[in-house]
Amino acid sequence: MNTKTKVLLAISLTSFLISATGILWGLFLPVGAIVFGLFIIFNILGKESDLFDEEQRLRTALAEKNASTPKSSQKSRNESLLSSAPLRS
């Protein structure tokens, strides 16, 4: 768990404990439930976003690698097509 999820869990538990005492029950119980829901979402999607970031880094590195090394056969084929095209006046 990272810092955000720990903070959300602490706020959620604190809100539930305060609501259990009966002090401002109508305020702290919904706040605790909402923050707990955010904690669950952050916890589940945190792993998925890490995997997505890693995949995007790999794709970017692969694209940069392919873009930096032009293929000589493709370049010579394009040049031959341009030289054999008829000129229009």
C-alpha positions as CSV (number, residue, x, y, z in Angstrom):
1,M,0.0,0.0,0.0
2,N,1.2,3.4,-0.8
3,T,0.7,6.6,1.2
4,K,-2.6,7.6,-0.4
5,T,-4.3,4.3,0.4
6,K,-2.9,4.3,4.0
7,V,-4.3,7.8,4.6
8,L,-7.7,6.8,3.1
9,L,-7.9,3.7,5.3
10,A,-6.9,5.7,8.4
11,I,-9.6,8.3,7.7
12,S,-12.2,5.6,7.1
13,L,-11.4,3.7,10.3
14,T,-11.4,6.9,12.3
15,S,-14.7,8.0,10.9
16,F,-16.3,4.6,11.7
17,L,-14.9,4.6,15.2
18,I,-16.2,8.1,15.9
19,S,-19.6,7.2,14.4
20,A,-19.7,4.1,16.7
21,T,-19.6,6.4,19.8
22,G,-22.8,8.1,18.7
23,I,-21.2,11.6,18.4
24,L,-22.4,13.1,15.1
25,W,-23.3,9.6,13.8
26,G,-25.1,11.1,10.8
27,L,-22.0,12.8,9.6
28,F,-19.1,10.4,10.3
29,L,-20.8,7.2,9.1
30,P,-21.4,8.4,5.5
31,V,-17.9,10.0,5.4
32,G,-16.4,6.7,6.6
33,A,-18.3,4.7,4.0
34,I,-17.3,7.1,1.1
35,V,-13.7,7.1,2.1
36,F,-13.6,3.4,2.5
37,G,-15.0,3.0,-1.0
38,L,-12.3,5.3,-2.3
39,F,-9.7,3.1,-0.4
40,I,-11.1,0.0,-2.1
41,I,-11.0,1.6,-5.6
42,F,-7.4,2.9,-5.1
43,N,-6.3,-0.4,-3.7
44,I,-7.7,-2.4,-6.6
45,L,-6.8,-0.1,-9.5
46,G,-3.4,0.8,-8.1
47,K,-1.9,-2.5,-9.4
48,E,-3.7,-2.2,-12.7
49,S,-2.3,1.3,-13.3
50,D,1.2,0.2,-12.5
51,L,0.9,-2.6,-15.1
52,F,-0.5,-0.1,-17.6
53,D,2.3,2.4,-17.0
54,E,4.9,-0.4,-17.5
55,E,3.3,-1.5,-20.7
56,Q,3.2,2.1,-22.0
57,R,6.9,2.6,-21.2
58,L,7.8,-0.6,-23.1
59,R,5.7,0.5,-26.1
60,T,7.3,3.9,-26.1
61,A,10.8,2.4,-25.9
62,L,10.0,0.0,-28.7
63,A,8.6,2.8,-30.9
64,E,11.7,5.0,-30.3
65,K,14.0,2.1,-31.1
66,N,12.2,1.3,-34.4
67,A,12.0,5.0,-35.3
68,S,15.7,5.6,-34.8
69,T,16.9,2.8,-37.1
70,P,15.5,3.3,-40.6
71,K,15.5,0.3,-42.8
72,S,17.8,0.7,-45.8
73,S,15.8,-1.6,-48.1
74,Q,12.7,0.6,-47.6
75,K,14.6,3.7,-48.3
76,S,16.2,2.4,-51.5
77,R,12.8,1.2,-52.7
78,N,11.2,4.6,-52.2
79,E,14.1,6.3,-54.0
80,S,13.7,3.9,-57.0
81,L,9.9,4.6,-57.2
82,L,10.5,8.3,-57.2
83,S,13.2,8.1,-59.9
84,S,11.0,5.9,-62.2
85,A,7.9,8.2,-61.9
86,P,7.2,10.2,-65.1
87,L,7.6,14.0,-64.8
88,R,4.7,16.2,-65.6
89,S,5.1,19.6,-67.1
